[in-house]
Amino acid sequence: MRKLRIALMILLLAAGMVLVACGGQTDEDSAEDTTAEDTTAQEDTSTEDTASSEEAEAPADTGDECSEVVEIEWWHISTIEAEQAYWQSKADAFMADNPCVQINITVLENEAFKARLTTVMQSGEPPDIFQSWGGGVLWAYADAGLLRDITPELEGEWRDSIAAQSALELFGKDGAYYGVPWEWGAVGMYYNKDLFEQAGLDPENPPATWSEFLSAVQTLKDAGITPITVGEGDKWPGHFWWVYLAIQNGGQQAFLDAFNRTGSFTDAPFVKAGEDLQDLIALEPFPEGYLGFSYNDSAAVFGNGEAAMELMGQWHQNVQKDSSEDGEGVANLGWFRFPAVEGGAGNPSDVLGGGDGFGIGKDAPDAAVEFVRFLTNAENQIDALDTVGFGPPTAAGAQSAITDPVQQQILEARNNAEYFQLYYDQFLPPAVGGTVNDAVEQIFAGVASPEEAAQQIEDSAALELGN
């Protein structure tokens, strides 16, 4: 597909020119990255780690069949009970077929995962398999010699089975691959159709342009409905807003110019992104206390029907449901693309997005690579869709199994994007990505102007990417 080929060319160009720092991981989500460690979360997840390891099935008693049991350490961030159960079932199935393999699962909340992964990477002892979004953070670990090159295992049937080849390129650098994506989607606007209708908005025709969007926000406010929620305490959810506005104002060329150092992050589209974000903030569309909300706090607000919209990635459908008081979430859920900015250089089809993948640690045994191949096959990706709603999948043979209307929209947006941009805080080197998140947070808090925020990002880029 021409559009995906364009995205792939962009990513390949970027991969060849990026200069990554061997520092700690930032921020995500996103999918996203902050190196600040939440002590309470870390303590809570320590209990989860122990429980997860104890619950993992021991390899079958095979007598003399196993001269040695191969242990695999796997870290993931699926804290929702049903998702944990799904991953455990796949580990159990693999161990049943491979009785000399023991898979030890560690489950960590997103922010605690990032902090702890940074620590073990700095010690030179990465887990065998770990959650990754690809891009600059993964490349930094590869440059530091902390990852296993799985190119020989990937070539051929496994690689050919991956539909989202542009996503795969984010797990590779200079022709070598250090992991694979297993789900890949688009960030977009989730909205509560019932609240739209209560405000007198047409729920079947959400706003398509930035001016229409700002008007809809005011209409919701006038109806006594909180228009938008965002977990700005975690920073990465807020960076989605600024990056999308930069995409719409500058298109792919503005980012490539700034990234390749023929331009700057102080160029007009990036400053304009901050100005547009200020216009939104001036409407006071967010719930009280949102600057301290975690992503899960914000997801609960949306899932409880206390805000009409939330800009988030493809995983949000499950999280808002699980975070809601009734466990059901928004009953009449809709999704639409980020609004096009009038007069901007971006294409309305342009997408900010990414997804989840598996990174492979430097000392991972062959069985770990085979386990990741097993997890990413079409049969298991279809099972993931049917069991817990994971998606959109990256296996070509699994995409036709998507039946949920929202996920179908996200898949369509992903596959037909004229320009697909990975989250800045993952694509850019860790230090630059962290600065993006910090600078955008300052715009939200009203302590930095659009020009000042752009200058902070440019100063970091000049240091990490070169002048």
KEVEXLO-47893 format. One record per residue (C-alpha): residue number from 1; x, y, z. Coordinates in Angstrom, 2 decimals. Example, Ala and Ser with C-alpha at 12.3 -4.5 7.8 and 13.67 -1.06 7.14 Angstrom:
residues 2
ATOM    nr         u         v         w
ATOM     1     12.30     -4.50      7.80
ATOM     2     13.67     -1.06      7.14
//
This chain:
residues 467
ATOM    nr         u         v         w
ATOM     1      0.00      0.00      0.00
ATOM     2      1.46      3.35     -1.11
ATOM     3      0.67      5.13      2.12
ATOM     4      2.27      2.49      4.29
ATOM     5      5.28      2.49      1.99
ATOM     6      5.59      6.23      2.58
ATOM     7      5.47      5.67      6.32
ATOM     8      8.04      2.90      6.04
ATOM     9     10.37      5.12      4.01
ATOM    10     10.07      7.83      6.64
ATOM    11     10.86      5.43      9.43
ATOM    12     13.78      3.90      7.58
ATOM    13     15.20      7.36      6.90
ATOM    14     14.80      8.27     10.54
ATOM    15     16.35      5.02     11.73
ATOM    16     19.42      5.67      9.63
ATOM    17     19.96      9.21     10.93
ATOM    18     18.89      9.08     14.58
ATOM    19     21.60      9.46     17.19
ATOM    20     20.35      7.92     20.37
ATOM    21     21.65      8.44     23.89
ATOM    22     22.48      5.53     26.14
ATOM    23     20.63      7.08     29.07
ATOM    24     17.58      5.94     31.04
ATOM    25     14.18      5.47     29.47
ATOM    26     11.83      8.44     29.61
ATOM    27      8.08      8.84     29.96
ATOM    28      4.35      6.35     26.76
ATOM    29      2.03      4.74     26.70
ATOM    30      2.07      5.55     25.40
ATOM    31      2.10      3.93     25.17
ATOM    32      5.08      6.63     27.18
ATOM    33      7.98      7.67     29.18
ATOM    34      8.88      9.29     32.48
ATOM    35     11.85      8.29     34.54
ATOM    36     10.25      9.50     37.77
ATOM    37      9.48      6.43     39.86
ATOM    38      6.29      6.23     41.92
ATOM    39      7.42      4.58     45.15
ATOM    40      3.93      3.48     46.08
ATOM    41      3.36      1.94     42.67
ATOM    42      6.69      0.19     42.91
ATOM    43      5.76     -1.30     46.28
ATOM    44      2.37     -2.37     44.99
ATOM    45      3.84     -4.04     41.94
ATOM    46      6.39     -5.93     43.99
ATOM    47      3.46     -7.90     45.39
ATOM    48      2.15     -8.44     41.89
ATOM    49      5.55     -9.66     40.74
ATOM    50      5.70    -12.29     43.47
ATOM    51      2.15    -13.42     42.85
ATOM    52      2.67    -13.62     39.11
ATOM    53      5.79    -15.72     39.47
ATOM    54      4.15    -18.04     41.98
ATOM    55      1.09    -18.50     39.77
ATOM    56      3.14    -19.49     36.74
ATOM    57      2.96    -23.22     36.20
ATOM    58      6.12    -25.16     36.85
ATOM    59      7.34    -27.29     33.97
ATOM    60      5.95    -30.78     33.87
ATOM    61      7.82    -33.54     35.66
ATOM    62      9.61    -35.14     32.78
ATOM    63     12.04    -37.29     34.68
ATOM    64     15.27    -37.58     32.72
ATOM    65     13.90    -35.79     29.63
ATOM    66     15.22    -32.38     30.75
ATOM    67     18.88    -32.16     31.52
ATOM    68     18.28    -28.46     32.19
ATOM    69     15.21    -26.25     32.54
ATOM    70     15.40    -23.08     30.43
ATOM    71     13.95    -20.13     32.34
ATOM    72     12.46    -17.11     30.57
ATOM    73     11.85    -13.82     32.38
ATOM    74      8.94    -11.91     30.82
ATOM    75      7.78     -8.45     31.91
ATOM    76      4.50     -7.00     30.68
ATOM    77      2.17     -4.15     31.68
ATOM    78     -1.26     -5.77     31.28
ATOM    79     -2.57     -5.16     34.80
ATOM    80     -6.21     -5.80     33.91
ATOM    81     -7.20     -9.18     35.33
ATOM    82     -8.60    -10.61     32.09
ATOM    83     -5.49     -9.56     30.17
ATOM    84     -3.19    -11.10     32.75
ATOM    85     -5.17    -14.32     32.52
ATOM    86     -4.84    -14.31     28.73
ATOM    87     -1.07    -13.92     28.80
ATOM    88     -0.75    -16.57     31.51
ATOM    89     -2.81    -18.99     29.41
ATOM    90     -0.42    -18.51     26.49
ATOM    91      2.59    -19.09     28.71
ATOM    92      0.95    -22.23     30.06
ATOM    93      0.21    -23.49     26.55
ATOM    94      3.79    -22.92     25.43
ATOM    95      5.21    -24.62     28.53
ATOM    96      2.89    -27.58     28.01
ATOM    97      4.38    -28.06     24.54
ATOM    98      7.89    -27.33     25.78
ATOM    99      8.20    -29.02     29.18
ATOM   100     11.83    -28.01     29.59
ATOM   101     10.89    -24.32     29.55
ATOM   102      9.78    -22.27     32.56
ATOM   103      8.26    -18.82     31.88
ATOM   104      8.32    -16.44     34.83
ATOM   105      5.94    -13.51     34.37
ATOM   106      6.34    -10.13     36.06
ATOM   107      3.36     -7.77     35.80
ATOM   108      4.06     -4.08     36.33
ATOM   109      1.94     -0.95     36.09
ATOM   110      3.05      1.24     33.18
ATOM   111      5.00      3.93     35.04
ATOM   112      6.54      1.47     37.50
ATOM   113      7.57     -0.72     34.55
ATOM   114      9.44      2.13     32.88
ATOM   115     11.25      3.07     36.06
ATOM   116     12.22     -0.50     36.86
ATOM   117     13.26     -1.31     33.30
ATOM   118     15.56      1.70     33.34
ATOM   119     17.18      0.36     36.50
ATOM   120     17.80     -3.15     35.16
ATOM   121     19.04     -1.81     31.83
ATOM   122     21.54      0.37     33.65
ATOM   123     22.70     -2.72     35.55
ATOM   124     23.14     -4.58     32.25
ATOM   125     20.62     -7.30     33.12
ATOM   126     17.49     -6.85     30.99
ATOM   127     14.61     -9.32     31.16
ATOM   128     14.48    -11.83     28.32
ATOM   129     11.18    -10.43     26.99
ATOM   130      9.76     -7.03     27.86
ATOM   131      7.09     -4.56     26.83
ATOM   132      8.34     -2.13     24.16
ATOM   133      6.95      0.53     21.86
ATOM   134     10.02      0.52     19.61
ATOM   135     11.65      3.71     18.36
ATOM   136     14.41      5.73     19.97
ATOM   137     14.17      4.16     23.41
ATOM   138     14.61      0.64     22.04
ATOM   139     17.35      1.83     19.68
ATOM   140     19.24      3.30     22.63
ATOM   141     19.19     -0.07     24.37
ATOM   142     20.35     -1.75     21.15
ATOM   143     23.25      0.68     20.78
ATOM   144     24.24     -0.08     24.36
ATOM   145     24.47     -3.80     23.56
ATOM   146     21.53     -4.69     25.81
ATOM   147     19.35     -6.44     23.22
ATOM   148     19.50     -9.63     21.18
ATOM   149     19.53     -9.39     17.40
ATOM   150     16.71    -11.68     16.22
ATOM   151     17.09    -10.89     12.50
ATOM   152     18.00    -14.49     11.52
ATOM   153     14.89    -15.90     13.25
ATOM   154     12.65    -13.15     11.90
ATOM   155     13.54    -13.43      8.21
ATOM   156     11.15    -15.42      6.05
ATOM   157      7.75    -16.62      7.15
ATOM   158      7.62    -14.74     10.45
ATOM   159      8.48    -11.39      8.89
ATOM   160      6.15    -11.96      5.95
ATOM   161      3.26    -12.59      8.36
ATOM   162      3.49     -9.05      9.82
ATOM   163      1.10     -6.73      8.02
ATOM   164      2.29     -3.52      9.71
ATOM   165      5.80     -3.45      8.24
ATOM   166      6.22      0.24      9.15
ATOM   167      5.64     -0.77     12.78
ATOM   168      8.24     -3.55     12.49
ATOM   169     10.84     -1.01     11.36
ATOM   170     10.55      0.71     14.73
ATOM   171     11.89     -2.48     16.32
ATOM   172     14.89     -2.52     14.01
ATOM   173     17.91     -0.32     13.42
ATOM   174     20.58     -0.43     10.73
ATOM   175     19.17     -3.65      9.33
ATOM   176     19.03     -5.53     12.63
ATOM   177     15.85     -6.30     14.59
ATOM   178     15.54     -6.51     18.37
ATOM   179     11.84     -7.21     18.80
ATOM   180      8.49     -7.24     17.05
ATOM   181      5.14     -5.43     17.35
ATOM   182      2.08     -7.47     18.25
ATOM   183     -0.65     -4.80     18.15
ATOM   184     -0.53     -1.45     16.38
ATOM   185     -3.13      1.27     16.15
ATOM   186     -3.95      4.95     16.06
ATOM   187     -4.49      7.57     18.73
ATOM   188     -7.92      9.12     18.29
ATOM   189    -10.83     10.75     20.09
ATOM   190    -13.02      8.41     22.12
ATOM   191    -16.37     10.02     22.85
ATOM   192    -19.57      9.36     24.73
ATOM   193    -22.38      9.54     22.17
ATOM   194    -25.04      9.89     24.84
ATOM   195    -23.34     13.00     26.29
ATOM   196    -23.00     14.45     22.82
ATOM   197    -26.71     13.99     22.28
ATOM   198    -27.54     15.52     25.67
ATOM   199    -25.58     18.63     24.66
ATOM   200    -27.45     18.90     21.37
ATOM   201    -24.51     17.68     19.25
ATOM   202    -25.02     15.12     16.49
ATOM   203    -23.34     11.96     17.84
ATOM   204    -23.08     10.51     14.34
ATOM   205    -21.24     13.53     12.97
ATOM   206    -18.40     14.42     15.35
ATOM   207    -16.26     17.50     14.64
ATOM   208    -13.85     17.13     11.72
ATOM   209    -11.91     20.40     11.99
ATOM   210    -10.21     22.19     14.87
ATOM   211    -12.66     25.12     14.79
ATOM   212    -15.58     22.69     14.83
ATOM   213    -13.95     20.86     17.72
ATOM   214    -13.51     24.02     19.81
ATOM   215    -17.15     24.89     19.11
ATOM   216    -18.26     21.42     20.27
ATOM   217    -16.21     21.84     23.46
ATOM   218    -18.01     25.09     24.23
ATOM   219    -21.39     23.51     23.49
ATOM   220    -20.66     20.70     25.95
ATOM   221    -19.57     23.20     28.61
ATOM   222    -22.73     25.25     28.09
ATOM   223    -24.74     22.06     28.68
ATOM   224    -22.98     21.49     32.01
ATOM   225    -20.93     18.54     30.68
ATOM   226    -17.16     18.26     31.19
ATOM   227    -15.92     18.14     27.58
ATOM   228    -12.55     16.36     27.91
ATOM   229    -10.48     14.43     30.42
ATOM   230     -6.71     13.87     30.32
ATOM   231     -4.28     12.22     32.72
ATOM   232     -1.74     15.02     32.67
ATOM   233     -0.10     13.84     35.88
ATOM   234      1.51     11.10     33.77
ATOM   235      2.51     13.67     31.10
ATOM   236      2.43     11.34     28.08
ATOM   237     -1.36     11.60     27.59
ATOM   238     -1.02     15.38     27.23
ATOM   239      1.81     15.09     24.75
ATOM   240     -0.65     13.44     22.34
ATOM   241     -2.46     16.78     22.02
ATOM   242      0.61     18.86     21.17
ATOM   243      2.06     16.27     18.79
ATOM   244     -1.20     15.88     16.87
ATOM   245     -1.46     19.67     16.53
ATOM   246      2.15     19.75     15.30
ATOM   247      1.31     17.04     12.76
ATOM   248     -1.73     18.91     11.53
ATOM   249      0.08     22.25     11.37
ATOM   250      3.33     21.07      9.84
ATOM   251      2.74     17.68      8.25
ATOM   252      5.48     15.09      7.93
ATOM   253      8.00     17.51      6.46
ATOM   254      8.11     19.77      9.51
ATOM   255      8.96     16.84     11.75
ATOM   256     11.54     15.38      9.37
ATOM   257     13.22     18.79      9.02
ATOM   258     13.42     19.21     12.79
ATOM   259     14.54     15.61     13.31
ATOM   260     17.15     15.64     10.55
ATOM   261     18.37     19.06     11.76
ATOM   262     17.63     20.91      8.52
ATOM   263     14.89     22.61     10.52
ATOM   264     14.07     23.22     14.17
ATOM   265     11.47     22.42     16.80
ATOM   266     11.09     26.18     17.14
ATOM   267      9.77     26.40     13.56
ATOM   268      6.30     27.85     13.09
ATOM   269      4.26     24.59     13.10
ATOM   270      5.54     23.60     16.55
ATOM   271      4.92     27.03     18.03
ATOM   272      1.47     27.07     16.41
ATOM   273      0.76     23.67     17.99
ATOM   274      1.31     25.23     21.39
ATOM   275     -0.88     28.20     20.52
ATOM   276     -3.72     25.94     19.39
ATOM   277     -3.38     23.93     22.59
ATOM   278     -3.55     27.16     24.58
ATOM   279     -6.80     28.03     22.80
ATOM   280     -8.26     24.74     23.97
ATOM   281     -6.97     25.11     27.53
ATOM   282     -8.47     28.62     27.70
ATOM   283    -11.94     27.06     27.37
ATOM   284    -11.30     25.18     30.64
ATOM   285    -12.55     21.89     29.19
ATOM   286    -10.90     19.53     31.69
ATOM   287    -12.09     18.23     35.07
ATOM   288    -10.84     19.81     38.27
ATOM   289     -7.50     18.38     39.33
ATOM   290     -6.63     16.93     35.92
ATOM   291     -3.01     18.14     36.18
ATOM   292     -2.55     15.52     38.90
ATOM   293     -4.54     12.73     37.24
ATOM   294     -2.81      9.52     36.28
ATOM   295     -3.93      7.93     33.03
ATOM   296     -6.05      5.45     34.98
ATOM   297     -7.66      8.28     36.97
ATOM   298     -8.61      9.94     33.71
ATOM   299     -9.85      6.67     32.19
ATOM   300    -12.12      6.25     35.21
ATOM   301    -13.59      9.73     34.70
ATOM   302    -14.35      8.90     31.08
ATOM   303    -15.58      5.37     31.82
ATOM   304    -17.95      6.71     34.50
ATOM   305    -19.54      9.09     32.01
ATOM   306    -18.14     12.18     33.75
ATOM   307    -16.44     13.60     30.64
ATOM   308    -17.47     13.47     27.00
ATOM   309    -14.11     12.86     25.28
ATOM   310    -10.62     11.48     25.78
ATOM   311     -7.75     11.45     23.28
ATOM   312     -6.09      8.06     23.62
ATOM   313     -4.70      4.99     21.88
ATOM   314     -6.36      1.75     20.81
ATOM   315     -6.01      0.14     24.25
ATOM   316     -8.31      2.71     25.85
ATOM   317    -11.49      0.80     25.12
ATOM   318    -10.56     -1.87     27.65
ATOM   319     -8.99      0.47     30.20
ATOM   320    -11.92      2.89     30.46
ATOM   321    -14.23     -0.08     30.93
ATOM   322    -12.06     -1.71     33.58
ATOM   323    -11.49      1.62     35.37
ATOM   324    -15.18      2.50     35.58
ATOM   325    -17.19      2.01     38.77
ATOM   326    -19.59     -0.49     37.19
ATOM   327    -16.94     -2.30     35.15
ATOM   328    -18.92     -1.62     32.00
ATOM   329    -17.60      1.76     30.90
ATOM   330    -19.24      3.92     28.27
ATOM   331    -22.14      2.02     26.75
ATOM   332    -22.55      4.14     23.62
ATOM   333    -18.92      4.61     22.64
ATOM   334    -17.71      6.41     19.54
ATOM   335    -14.34      7.24     18.00
ATOM   336    -13.16      9.85     15.52
ATOM   337     -9.90     11.05     14.01
ATOM   338     -8.09     14.02     15.48
ATOM   339     -9.57     17.18     13.93
ATOM   340     -7.82     18.73     10.94
ATOM   341     -6.36     22.19     11.54
ATOM   342     -7.56     24.63      8.90
ATOM   343     -4.68     26.07      6.92
ATOM   344     -2.20     23.51      8.25
ATOM   345      0.18     21.50      6.08
ATOM   346     -0.99     18.18      7.49
ATOM   347     -3.33     15.75      5.78
ATOM   348     -6.62     14.91      7.56
ATOM   349     -5.64     11.23      7.31
ATOM   350     -2.33     11.73      9.14
ATOM   351     -2.08      9.57     12.24
ATOM   352     -0.22      9.64     15.51
ATOM   353     -0.06      6.15     16.88
ATOM   354      1.89      3.10     17.81
ATOM   355      1.26      0.04     19.85
ATOM   356      2.69     -2.70     21.92
ATOM   357      5.52     -5.03     21.12
ATOM   358      8.10     -7.34     22.60
ATOM   359     11.73     -6.37     23.08
ATOM   360     14.28     -9.17     23.47
ATOM   361     17.02     -8.91     26.09
ATOM   362     20.65     -9.63     25.20
ATOM   363     20.85    -12.93     27.10
ATOM   364     17.46    -14.27     26.03
ATOM   365     17.57    -17.99     25.21
ATOM   366     16.34    -19.31     21.87
ATOM   367     13.16    -20.47     23.59
ATOM   368     12.28    -16.84     24.38
ATOM   369     12.41    -15.91     20.71
ATOM   370     10.27    -18.93     19.84
ATOM   371      7.77    -17.93     22.52
ATOM   372      7.45    -14.44     21.02
ATOM   373      6.95    -15.98     17.59
ATOM   374      4.20    -18.11     19.14
ATOM   375      2.51    -15.09     20.77
ATOM   376      2.45    -13.12     17.52
ATOM   377      1.06    -15.77     15.20
ATOM   378     -2.33    -15.16     13.59
ATOM   379     -4.13    -17.83     15.63
ATOM   380     -3.10    -16.30     18.93
ATOM   381     -3.78    -12.75     17.78
ATOM   382     -7.32    -13.77     16.81
ATOM   383     -7.67    -15.40     20.22
ATOM   384     -6.48    -12.14     21.81
ATOM   385     -9.18    -10.25     19.93
ATOM   386    -11.90    -12.68     20.91
ATOM   387    -10.80    -13.16     24.53
ATOM   388     -9.90     -9.67     25.75
ATOM   389    -10.26     -7.33     22.79
ATOM   390     -6.55     -6.76     22.14
ATOM   391     -5.91     -5.07     18.83
ATOM   392     -5.59     -4.07     16.10
ATOM   393     -3.30     -7.04     15.46
ATOM   394     -0.17     -6.93     13.36
ATOM   395     -0.53    -10.43     11.89
ATOM   396     -1.99    -10.18      8.40
ATOM   397     -4.10    -13.27      8.96
ATOM   398     -5.79    -11.77     12.04
ATOM   399     -7.05     -8.42     10.78
ATOM   400    -10.22     -9.82      9.20
ATOM   401    -11.27    -11.08     12.64
ATOM   402    -11.89     -7.53     13.95
ATOM   403    -15.64     -7.06     14.42
ATOM   404    -15.81     -4.23     16.96
ATOM   405    -16.86     -0.99     15.17
ATOM   406    -14.42      1.21     17.09
ATOM   407    -11.48     -1.11     16.44
ATOM   408    -12.46     -1.31     12.78
ATOM   409    -12.26      2.48     12.57
ATOM   410     -8.85      2.47     14.23
ATOM   411     -7.58     -0.22     11.83
ATOM   412     -8.85      1.78      8.87
ATOM   413     -7.12      4.91     10.15
ATOM   414     -3.86      3.00     10.70
ATOM   415     -3.86      1.34      7.31
ATOM   416     -4.82      4.43      5.31
ATOM   417     -2.72      7.11      6.95
ATOM   418     -0.86      9.32      4.49
ATOM   419      1.70      9.89      7.25
ATOM   420      2.04      7.68     10.35
ATOM   421      4.00      9.13     13.27
ATOM   422      5.06      7.16     16.32
ATOM   423      4.63      8.96     19.64
ATOM   424      7.37     11.59     19.93
ATOM   425      8.40     10.36     23.38
ATOM   426      9.18      6.95     21.92
ATOM   427     10.43      7.83     18.44
ATOM   428     12.83     10.53     19.64
ATOM   429     15.88      9.77     21.80
ATOM   430     14.88      9.30     25.44
ATOM   431     16.12     12.69     26.64
ATOM   432     14.31     14.56     23.87
ATOM   433     11.10     12.58     24.37
ATOM   434     11.16     13.36     28.06
ATOM   435     11.63     17.05     27.31
ATOM   436      8.61     17.01     24.99
ATOM   437      6.47     15.63     27.81
ATOM   438      7.81     18.13     30.33
ATOM   439      7.42     21.12     28.02
ATOM   440      3.87     20.21     27.04
ATOM   441      2.96     19.76     30.70
ATOM   442      4.15     23.32     31.29
ATOM   443      1.78     24.58     28.58
ATOM   444     -1.08     22.75     30.28
ATOM   445     -0.09     24.25     33.63
ATOM   446      0.24     27.74     32.15
ATOM   447      3.87     28.18     33.20
ATOM   448      5.46     28.11     29.73
ATOM   449      4.47     29.89     26.54
ATOM   450      4.30     27.99     23.23
ATOM   451      7.59     29.61     22.23
ATOM   452      9.29     28.66     25.49
ATOM   453      8.08     25.07     25.27
ATOM   454      9.29     24.77     21.68
ATOM   455     12.68     26.20     22.68
ATOM   456     13.08     23.64     25.46
ATOM   457     12.44     20.83     22.99
ATOM   458     14.81     22.35     20.44
ATOM   459     17.58     22.76     23.02
ATOM   460     17.29     19.06     23.91
ATOM   461     17.16     18.02     20.25
ATOM   462     20.26     20.10     19.44
ATOM   463     22.14     18.34     22.22
ATOM   464     20.98     14.80     21.41
ATOM   465     20.55     14.92     17.63
ATOM   466     23.18     17.50     16.76
ATOM   467     22.98     21.08     15.54
//
